Amino acid sequence: MQDFAGRTAFVTGGANGVGLGVVRALLAEGCKVAIADIREDAIEKTLKSLDNQMVMGVKVDVASRDDMARAADEVEAKFGPVTLLFNNAGINLFQTIEDSSWSDWDWVMGVNLQGPINGVMTFVPRMIAHGQGGYIVNTASMAGWLAAGSPGIYNTTKFAVRGMSESLRYSLAKHKIGVSILCPGLVKSYIYASDDIRPAELMGDAKPVDHENIKRLADFHEFGMEPDVIAARVLDGMRDNRAYIFSHPEFRDEVAELFEEYLGDFRDFPNDPGFEQRTGFEKFRRERYKEARAAARSAT
């Protein structure tokens, strides 16, 4: 992806954190940008800070298919076809799975996983129909690689976003649409205050907000990477058409260590009935998978 200028971008969670950094970076490249966010006050504040630029705000609940389709229509009516999609909106509950409720699952899965799915299912058919190529960046997280006990539901969603995005990267290569997975670490953002935007209908049996923990998390996030730094690395990753955009290099050794542990769990079992036929099929699959990765690298 080289030609950012003149393209229309749709950035979810665009009024805060990484999303806002991406908005600013895209505007600097000459893009027309739609800030899609659920918080109208945050959209208005952001728009005021971006005067005289090709930018618009659109309130959208990413967990709603209808809302996403309505937002897409609104943006394309003003700015033309969206060819840059950033499924970035995300929330978090800093708790374990066993301490979570059904409403917790519905909320976090709705935003963090259904949101990217809705973005893909809304915009990809339009991108293909427009025939102008394009690019999709789905925000996962290093929590999509490193699954501690907490935050359990968040980990689940981010692992799923990785899988969806990798599959999409290979299937969209023939349409000249690139796909990257952004995996940041700690970011200077307000994700620790996600409860502030939790819908009333999904409060259910939610636990009371732990204000002391939120204060501790706020202190940690003050040392998070600046969104503008991450955004610059996102655009760099798009230019290189990298499958993964690892904005935080401090995780390299930990990921390598983790994969060594994975490999250590394999065992050399004796061949079982059907082994030769099965491995023959896997050889075919492995070759096709290698071809798909190569095609995706040269897609845009």
Secondary structure by P-SEA (a helix, b strand, c coil): ccccccbbbbbcccccaaaaaaaaaaaaaccccccccccaaaaaaaaaaaccccbbbbbbccccaaaaaaaaaaaaaccccccbbbcccccccccccccccaaaaaaaaacaaaaaaaaaaacaaaaaaacccbbbbbbbccccccccccaaaaaaaaaaaaaaaaaaaaaaccccbbbbbbbbcccccccccccccccccccccccccaaaaaaaaaaaacccccaaaaaaaaaaaaaaccccccccccaaaaaaaaaaaaaaaccccccccaaaaaaaaaaaaaaaaaaaaaaaaacc
